[in-house]
Amino acid sequence: MAENNQGRKMSYEEAGRKGGEKTKNKHGKKHFSEIGKNDNNHSN
């Protein structure tokens, strides 16, 4: 597990949130809406 800024182990929830924020900052909100549209096209 990765460590957070306080030097303690980061939970999967914290890691996911941190990764999502980094992706949003890098690609913008539109990126997530495009992912959602693509995901709906692959549903059974």
N, C-alpha and C positions, 0 to 999 in steps of 0.2 A: 504494500500500500504506500502511496505517496504521502509526504508530510505537507501540512498546510503552513501558513505563515506563523502560527503560534508554536510550531515545532512538534505538534502532536499528529498522530495518524489521521488521515483524511478518510471519511466514509465514502462509500460508493456514491451516495447521494451528493455529497459535497463535490466530489471529483466530476460527476456528470454535470452539475450546475456550472462549475468552473469551466469545463470544456465547452459547454453550450454558450456561455457568455463570450468566451474567446472566439468561437466560430461566428457569433452574431457581430462582434466588433470587427472581425476580419471581412466577412462577406455581406453583412447587413440582413435586415429582417426578410427581405425578398427571397433570400437563399432558402429560408425555412419554408416559405409558402411554395416555392418551386419543388422542394423535396416532398412536401405533402401532396402536391399534384401528381408527381411521379409515382409515389407510393400507391395512390388510389388506382393508377393504371395497372398495377401488378397484383391487385387483390384477386382472390379466387371467386 
